[in-house]
Amino acid sequence: MSTVNVEVNGRQYGVGCEDGQEGHVQSLAKLFNDQVAEVAAQVGQVGELRLFLMAALLTADELADARARLAEAETRLASIEDEAASLLEAASARIEGMAR
């Protein structure tokens, strides 16, 4: 287990993570810090807890949107796969018919 120092809203925080995941945790912290900075730019410094909560809610909203888009893409992909399978079956049946 490692500890990595990350900066959010100008403050340092020690965060535990698995060995080798330090860079990933720092990248995540940067994304979160950017979200906090965006919220702070819009509403001002309304207290760290409130800023963090608002940034977390925005991040959760983005995640929910991404999950919805992924589910939609998976549904479309399944439909395309079904259509491709039907076309291949039809082509195979034609080829077999021509071979007879």
C-alpha positions in Angstrom: 0.0 0.0 0.0 1.3 3.4 -1.0 0.4 6.9 -0.1 0.4 9.6 -2.7 0.0 13.3 -2.1 -2.5 15.1 -4.2 -3.6 18.8 -4.3 -7.2 19.8 -4.4 -8.3 23.4 -4.1 -4.8 24.5 -3.1 -4.5 22.0 -0.2 -2.4 18.8 0.0 -4.0 15.5 0.9 -2.4 12.1 1.5 -4.3 9.4 -0.2 -3.7 5.7 0.1 -3.6 3.5 -3.0 -2.3 0.2 -4.2 1.4 0.1 -5.2 1.8 1.2 -8.8 -1.4 3.2 -8.8 0.1 6.5 -7.7 0.1 8.1 -11.1 -3.5 7.1 -11.7 -4.6 8.5 -8.4 -2.8 11.8 -9.2 -4.6 11.9 -12.5 -7.9 11.4 -10.9 -7.1 14.1 -8.3 -6.3 16.5 -11.1 -9.6 15.8 -12.8 -11.4 16.4 -9.5 -9.3 19.5 -8.8 -10.3 20.9 -12.2 -13.9 20.3 -11.4 -13.6 22.0 -8.0 -11.9 25.0 -9.7 -14.7 25.2 -12.2 -17.3 25.2 -9.4 -15.3 27.8 -7.5 -15.1 30.0 -10.5 -18.9 29.9 -10.8 -20.0 30.2 -7.2 -16.9 31.5 -5.4 -15.2 30.0 -2.4 -18.3 28.8 -0.5 -16.4 26.5 1.8 -14.3 23.5 1.0 -16.9 20.9 1.9 -19.6 22.6 -0.2 -17.2 23.0 -3.2 -16.2 19.4 -2.9 -19.8 18.3 -2.7 -20.8 20.3 -5.7 -17.8 19.1 -7.7 -18.6 15.5 -6.7 -22.2 15.9 -7.8 -21.1 17.3 -11.2 -18.7 14.4 -11.6 -21.4 11.9 -10.7 -23.7 13.6 -13.3 -21.0 13.3 -16.0 -20.6 9.6 -15.0 -24.3 9.0 -15.2 -24.4 10.6 -18.7 -21.4 8.5 -19.8 -23.1 5.3 -18.5 -26.3 6.1 -20.3 -24.4 6.8 -23.6 -22.5 3.5 -23.1 -25.7 1.6 -22.5 -27.2 3.2 -25.7 -24.1 2.3 -27.7 -24.1 -1.3 -26.4 -27.8 -1.6 -27.4 -27.0 -0.2 -30.9 -24.1 -2.5 -31.3 -26.2 -5.5 -30.3 -28.7 -4.5 -32.9 -26.0 -4.1 -35.6 -24.6 -7.5 -34.7 -28.0 -9.1 -35.0 -28.6 -7.4 -38.3 -25.1 -8.5 -39.5 -25.9 -12.1 -38.4 -29.2 -12.0 -40.3 -27.5 -10.7 -43.4 -24.8 -13.4 -43.2 -27.4 -16.1 -42.8 -29.3 -14.8 -45.8 -26.1 -14.7 -47.9 -25.2 -18.2 -46.8 -28.7 -19.5 -47.7 -28.4 -17.8 -51.2 -24.9 -19.3 -51.7 -26.2 -22.8 -50.7 -29.2 -22.4 -53.0 -26.9 -21.4 -55.9 -24.6 -24.4 -55.1 -27.5 -26.9 -55.5 
